[in-house]
């Protein structure tokens, strides 16, 4: 790894890159330097895959308290980007014949039998199209018993499959059902089954003591130090912590899965398929996709607060659309102290990940990633 010092831009950053060309180095710095100043971000890691090579760029500090610099191995909370890992876990169970995505939820959670949510499909829960479940659980819902009671007493709001309501409870129940289908706790299936098969050695639900020194400190809107706390279905919906190194491998495998076992290759195709049309966006399992080439404004709209906070009419795609190489796949993720964005374009063999130890607007993340990727051929 080559470590370089950049000339001052108004902030001084440590910069590191693997196989980075001078042009790519300049491009990333041109975008990220002003972004960090604008958004008051303490530290960032940027990972880019292009021309068959990974490139890593690291800026600022993982912790203001001790001045630890960000590296390609620094661990960031990735928030809702975790949903793509949960979707892969469920898709792998489907590929292995352990989970029927079209089955009703009650098949895997008998306690939902006789309730409206018991009749929705596993896939509808994974695509946020079950019954307009809320973005978050109510504050009073904390225990497993309270979570189950919340679902049992849920009253229908829409006909399932007709509206997309982005929802941690929906995705959380989806992940829970996938684990129940395998008769194992979710965290165990993720940690002992999926992550090792993907070759992700520095990706965790719970950061072990041996890796605590790599765990970045997050900073909230008031610049107070913060880490994500426990909550109902936290592991399923927003629990992953990972590094730029591991995340770029994960994105590369989305485009180049040949080294993986057949069932896992099939699982990735399942997550990248299209199940519902939501405006210009096609909803997969975890991943959201757009026909490529795509305009920046289309991506900004698709990652806007409106798509997260408000119900959206959906068109069910029956049969589902298969995974498409000429597509921009993406997902944002946030916790109170972290903000990330990941995208990949299979037909171009390009991928990018932005990881920051501060939550900042999705629009700024999308703009930054788009500016970097759009210039890679020039």
C-alpha positions as CSV (number, residue, x, y, z in Angstrom):
1,X,0.0,0.0,0.0
2,X,1.3,3.4,-1.0
3,X,0.8,6.2,1.6
4,X,0.9,9.7,0.3
5,X,0.4,13.1,1.8
6,X,-1.8,15.5,-0.2
7,X,-1.1,19.2,-0.6
8,X,-3.4,21.3,1.7
9,X,-6.9,21.9,0.3
10,X,-8.1,23.7,3.4
11,X,-7.9,20.5,5.4
12,X,-5.0,18.1,5.5
13,X,-5.8,14.5,4.9
14,X,-3.8,11.3,5.0
15,X,-4.4,9.5,1.7
16,X,-3.7,5.9,0.8
17,X,-4.3,3.9,-2.4
18,X,-3.7,0.6,-3.9
19,X,-2.7,0.7,-7.6
20,X,-4.3,4.2,-7.8
21,X,-3.5,6.1,-10.9
22,X,-2.7,9.8,-10.5
23,X,-5.9,10.7,-12.3
24,X,-8.1,8.6,-10.0
25,X,-6.3,9.9,-6.9
26,X,-6.9,13.5,-8.1
27,X,-10.5,12.8,-8.9
28,X,-11.4,11.2,-5.6
29,X,-9.6,13.9,-3.6
30,X,-11.3,16.6,-5.7
31,X,-14.7,15.2,-4.6
32,X,-14.1,14.0,-1.1
33,X,-12.1,16.9,0.3
34,X,-14.8,19.5,-0.2
35,X,-17.5,16.9,0.9
36,X,-15.8,16.3,4.2
37,X,-15.5,20.0,4.9
38,X,-19.1,20.8,3.9
39,X,-20.5,18.0,6.0
40,X,-18.1,18.3,8.9
41,X,-17.0,14.6,8.6
42,X,-14.1,13.5,10.8
43,X,-13.1,10.5,8.7
44,X,-13.9,8.7,5.5
45,X,-12.8,5.6,3.5
46,X,-13.5,5.4,-0.2
47,X,-13.2,2.2,-2.1
48,X,-13.3,2.0,-5.9
49,X,-13.2,-1.0,-8.2
50,X,-12.3,-0.3,-11.8
51,X,-10.4,-2.1,-14.6
52,X,-10.2,-5.2,-12.5
53,X,-8.4,-3.5,-9.6
54,X,-9.4,-2.3,-6.1
55,X,-8.4,1.2,-5.0
56,X,-8.6,2.5,-1.5
57,X,-8.5,6.2,-0.3
58,X,-8.6,7.1,3.3
59,X,-9.1,10.5,4.9
60,X,-9.1,12.0,8.3
61,X,-9.5,10.2,11.6
62,X,-11.4,7.3,12.9
63,X,-11.6,8.9,16.3
64,X,-11.1,12.6,17.3
65,X,-10.2,11.5,20.8
66,X,-7.0,9.6,19.9
67,X,-6.4,10.8,16.4
68,X,-6.4,7.3,14.9
69,X,-6.2,7.7,11.1
70,X,-8.8,6.0,8.9
71,X,-7.4,3.0,7.0
72,X,-8.9,0.5,4.5
73,X,-9.4,-1.8,7.5
74,X,-11.2,0.7,9.8
75,X,-14.6,-0.6,10.8
76,X,-17.7,1.5,10.0
77,X,-21.3,1.0,10.9
78,X,-23.1,0.6,7.6
79,X,-26.7,0.9,8.8
80,X,-29.3,-0.1,6.2
81,X,-26.7,-1.4,3.8
82,X,-26.9,-4.3,6.2
83,X,-30.2,-5.1,4.6
84,X,-28.4,-6.4,1.5
85,X,-26.5,-8.9,3.6
86,X,-29.8,-10.0,5.2
87,X,-31.3,-10.4,1.8
88,X,-28.3,-12.5,0.7
89,X,-28.8,-14.7,3.7
90,X,-32.4,-15.2,2.8
91,X,-31.7,-15.7,-0.9
92,X,-29.0,-18.3,0.0
93,X,-31.6,-20.2,2.1
94,X,-33.9,-20.1,-0.9
95,X,-31.2,-21.4,-3.2
96,X,-30.4,-24.2,-0.8
97,X,-34.1,-25.2,-0.6
98,X,-34.6,-24.2,3.0
99,X,-36.8,-21.1,2.5
100,X,-39.7,-20.5,0.1
101,X,-39.8,-16.8,-0.7
102,X,-43.4,-17.1,-1.9
103,X,-44.6,-18.8,1.3
104,X,-46.8,-17.0,3.8
105,X,-45.0,-15.6,6.9
106,X,-47.0,-18.0,9.1
107,X,-45.2,-21.0,7.6
108,X,-42.0,-20.0,9.4
109,X,-43.6,-18.1,12.4
110,X,-46.7,-20.1,13.4
111,X,-47.4,-17.4,16.0
112,X,-48.6,-15.2,13.1
113,X,-51.2,-17.7,12.0
114,X,-54.7,-16.1,11.9
115,X,-53.2,-12.5,11.7
116,X,-53.1,-10.3,8.6
117,X,-49.3,-10.2,8.6
118,X,-49.3,-14.0,8.7
119,X,-50.7,-14.1,5.2
120,X,-48.1,-11.9,3.5
121,X,-45.3,-13.5,1.7
122,X,-41.7,-13.7,2.8
123,X,-40.7,-11.9,-0.4
124,X,-43.2,-9.1,0.1
125,X,-41.7,-8.4,3.6
126,X,-38.2,-8.3,2.0
127,X,-39.3,-5.9,-0.6
128,X,-41.1,-3.6,1.9
129,X,-44.4,-4.3,0.1
130,X,-46.2,-6.4,2.8
131,X,-48.6,-3.9,4.4
132,X,-47.1,-0.5,4.8
133,X,-45.3,-1.3,8.1
134,X,-43.7,1.8,9.7
135,X,-40.1,2.9,9.2
136,X,-39.3,2.1,12.8
137,X,-40.8,0.2,15.7
138,X,-42.6,2.3,18.3
139,X,-40.3,3.3,21.2
140,X,-42.2,1.0,23.6
141,X,-41.4,-2.1,21.5
142,X,-38.1,-3.5,22.8
143,X,-38.3,-7.2,23.7
144,X,-38.8,-10.2,21.5
145,X,-42.2,-10.7,23.1
146,X,-43.2,-7.0,22.4
147,X,-42.0,-7.3,18.8
148,X,-44.1,-10.4,18.2
149,X,-47.1,-8.8,19.8
150,X,-46.7,-5.7,17.6
151,X,-46.9,-7.9,14.5
152,X,-49.8,-10.0,15.9
153,X,-51.9,-6.9,16.5
154,X,-51.0,-5.1,13.3
155,X,-54.1,-3.9,11.4
156,X,-54.1,-3.9,7.6
157,X,-53.5,-0.5,5.9
158,X,-53.2,-1.6,2.3
159,X,-53.6,-4.6,0.1
160,X,-50.2,-6.3,0.4
161,X,-48.1,-6.0,-2.7
162,X,-49.5,-2.7,-3.8
163,X,-47.4,-0.1,-1.9
164,X,-43.8,0.1,-0.9
165,X,-43.2,1.4,2.6
166,X,-39.5,1.3,3.5
167,X,-39.4,-0.3,6.9
168,X,-37.0,-1.8,9.4
169,X,-39.8,-4.0,10.9
170,X,-40.6,-5.4,7.5
171,X,-37.0,-6.2,6.6
172,X,-36.3,-7.4,10.2
173,X,-39.2,-9.9,10.1
174,X,-38.0,-11.0,6.7
175,X,-34.6,-11.8,8.1
176,X,-36.1,-13.5,11.2
177,X,-38.2,-15.8,9.0
178,X,-35.2,-16.7,6.9
179,X,-33.3,-17.8,10.1
180,X,-36.3,-19.6,11.5
181,X,-36.6,-21.6,8.2
182,X,-33.0,-22.9,9.0
183,X,-33.8,-23.5,12.7
184,X,-30.9,-21.3,13.8
185,X,-30.6,-17.8,15.4
186,X,-30.1,-15.1,12.8
187,X,-26.8,-13.9,14.2
188,X,-25.4,-17.5,14.0
189,X,-26.5,-18.0,10.4
190,X,-25.0,-14.6,9.4
191,X,-21.7,-15.0,11.3
192,X,-21.0,-18.7,10.9
193,X,-22.6,-19.4,7.5
194,X,-22.9,-16.5,5.2
195,X,-20.0,-14.2,6.0
196,X,-17.3,-16.9,5.8
197,X,-18.7,-18.2,2.5
198,X,-18.3,-14.6,1.1
199,X,-14.7,-14.5,2.4
200,X,-15.5,-11.5,4.6
201,X,-13.1,-11.8,7.5
202,X,-13.5,-8.3,8.9
203,X,-17.3,-7.9,8.8
204,X,-19.3,-8.3,12.1
205,X,-22.6,-8.0,13.8
206,X,-20.8,-7.6,17.1
207,X,-17.3,-6.3,16.9
208,X,-15.0,-8.6,18.9
209,X,-12.6,-7.3,21.4
210,X,-9.7,-8.2,19.1
211,X,-11.0,-5.8,16.5
212,X,-12.2,-2.9,18.8
213,X,-9.0,-1.0,17.9
214,X,-10.3,-0.8,14.3
215,X,-13.8,0.3,15.2
216,X,-14.3,4.0,14.2
217,X,-16.1,6.4,16.5
218,X,-19.3,7.8,15.1
219,X,-20.4,11.4,15.6
220,X,-24.0,12.6,15.7
221,X,-25.5,15.8,14.5
222,X,-24.1,17.6,17.6
223,X,-20.7,16.0,17.1
224,X,-21.1,13.9,20.2
225,X,-19.5,10.4,20.0
226,X,-22.0,7.7,19.4
227,X,-22.3,4.0,18.4
228,X,-25.3,2.1,17.3
229,X,-27.3,0.6,20.2
230,X,-29.5,-2.6,20.5
231,X,-33.1,-2.7,19.3
232,X,-35.7,-5.0,17.8
233,X,-34.2,-6.7,14.7
234,X,-31.1,-4.5,14.8
235,X,-28.9,-7.3,13.5
236,X,-31.3,-7.9,10.5
237,X,-32.0,-4.3,9.6
238,X,-28.9,-2.2,10.4
239,X,-26.3,-4.2,12.4
240,X,-23.3,-4.8,10.1
241,X,-20.0,-3.2,10.8
242,X,-17.4,-3.6,8.1
243,X,-14.3,-2.1,6.4
244,X,-13.7,-0.5,3.0
245,X,-11.6,-3.6,2.2
246,X,-14.3,-6.1,3.0
247,X,-17.1,-4.0,1.5
248,X,-15.4,-3.6,-1.8
249,X,-14.9,-7.4,-1.9
250,X,-18.6,-7.8,-1.3
251,X,-19.4,-5.4,-4.1
252,X,-17.0,-7.1,-6.5
253,X,-18.6,-10.4,-5.8
254,X,-21.9,-9.0,-6.8
255,X,-20.5,-8.4,-10.3
256,X,-18.0,-11.3,-10.4
257,X,-19.4,-14.2,-8.4
258,X,-17.6,-17.0,-10.3
259,X,-15.4,-17.9,-7.3
260,X,-18.4,-18.6,-5.1
261,X,-20.3,-21.8,-4.6
262,X,-23.2,-22.3,-7.0
263,X,-25.9,-21.7,-4.4
264,X,-24.3,-18.4,-3.4
265,X,-24.0,-17.3,-7.0
266,X,-27.7,-18.1,-7.3
267,X,-28.4,-16.2,-4.1
268,X,-26.8,-13.1,-5.5
269,X,-28.9,-13.3,-8.7
270,X,-32.0,-13.6,-6.5
271,X,-31.2,-10.4,-4.6
272,X,-30.4,-8.5,-7.8
273,X,-33.7,-9.6,-9.6
274,X,-36.5,-7.1,-9.8
275,X,-39.7,-7.8,-7.9
276,X,-41.6,-4.4,-7.9
277,X,-41.4,-1.3,-10.0
278,X,-41.4,1.9,-8.0
279,X,-41.1,4.8,-10.4
280,X,-37.8,4.7,-12.1
281,X,-36.4,2.3,-9.5
282,X,-36.7,-1.5,-9.6
283,X,-36.9,-3.0,-6.1
284,X,-34.8,-6.1,-5.6
285,X,-34.1,-7.8,-2.3
286,X,-31.9,-5.4,-0.4
287,X,-30.6,-3.8,-3.7
288,X,-32.3,-1.1,-5.6
289,X,-31.6,-0.8,-9.3
290,X,-31.8,1.6,-12.2
291,X,-31.4,1.0,-15.9
292,X,-27.9,2.1,-17.0
293,X,-26.8,4.6,-18.1
294,X,-28.7,6.6,-15.5
295,X,-29.0,10.3,-14.8
296,X,-27.8,11.8,-11.5
297,X,-31.2,13.3,-10.8
298,X,-32.8,9.9,-11.1
299,X,-30.5,8.4,-8.4
300,X,-31.0,11.4,-6.1
301,X,-34.8,11.1,-6.4
302,X,-34.6,7.3,-5.8
303,X,-32.6,7.8,-2.6
304,X,-34.6,10.8,-1.4
305,X,-36.3,11.2,2.0
306,X,-39.6,10.9,0.1
307,X,-38.8,7.3,-1.0
308,X,-37.9,6.4,2.6
309,X,-40.6,8.2,4.5
310,X,-43.7,8.1,2.3
311,X,-45.6,5.2,0.8
312,X,-45.0,4.6,-2.9
313,X,-47.3,2.9,-5.4
314,X,-45.8,-0.3,-6.7
315,X,-46.2,-2.5,-9.7
316,X,-45.6,-6.2,-9.0
317,X,-43.3,-7.7,-11.6
318,X,-44.6,-11.2,-12.4
319,X,-42.5,-13.0,-13.3
320,X,-39.7,-11.1,-11.6
321,X,-37.1,-9.4,-13.9
322,X,-33.8,-11.3,-13.8
323,X,-30.6,-9.6,-12.7
324,X,-29.4,-7.1,-15.3
325,X,-25.7,-6.4,-16.1
326,X,-26.5,-3.0,-17.5
327,X,-27.9,-1.5,-14.3
328,X,-26.8,0.8,-11.5
329,X,-27.4,-1.1,-8.2
330,X,-27.2,0.9,-5.0
331,X,-28.1,1.1,-1.3
332,X,-27.6,3.8,1.3
333,X,-27.1,3.1,5.0
334,X,-27.1,5.3,8.2
335,X,-26.9,5.1,11.9
336,X,-26.9,8.1,14.2
337,X,-23.1,8.4,13.8
338,X,-22.3,6.9,10.4
339,X,-23.3,7.3,6.8
340,X,-22.5,5.0,3.8
341,X,-23.3,4.5,0.2
342,X,-22.5,1.6,-2.1
343,X,-23.1,1.1,-5.8
344,X,-22.0,-1.2,-8.6
345,X,-22.5,-1.5,-12.4
346,X,-21.9,-5.1,-13.5
347,X,-21.7,-4.3,-17.3
348,X,-18.9,-1.8,-16.5
349,X,-17.2,-3.8,-13.9
350,X,-17.2,-0.7,-11.6
351,X,-18.1,-0.4,-8.0
352,X,-17.8,2.3,-5.3
353,X,-18.3,2.5,-1.5
354,X,-18.2,5.7,0.6
355,X,-18.0,5.2,4.4
356,X,-18.1,8.1,6.8
357,X,-18.2,8.3,10.6
358,X,-21.0,10.9,10.4
359,X,-24.5,10.6,9.1
360,X,-25.0,13.1,6.2
361,X,-27.6,13.6,3.5
362,X,-28.1,10.8,1.0
363,X,-28.1,13.4,-1.9
364,X,-24.5,14.4,-1.0
365,X,-23.4,10.7,-1.0
366,X,-25.0,9.9,-4.3
367,X,-23.5,13.1,-5.9
368,X,-20.0,12.2,-4.7
369,X,-20.2,8.6,-5.9
370,X,-21.6,9.6,-9.3
371,X,-19.0,12.3,-9.8
372,X,-16.2,9.8,-9.2
373,X,-17.6,7.0,-11.3
374,X,-18.7,9.1,-14.3
375,X,-15.2,10.3,-14.9
376,X,-13.4,7.0,-14.8
377,X,-13.4,6.5,-18.6
378,X,-12.1,10.0,-19.3
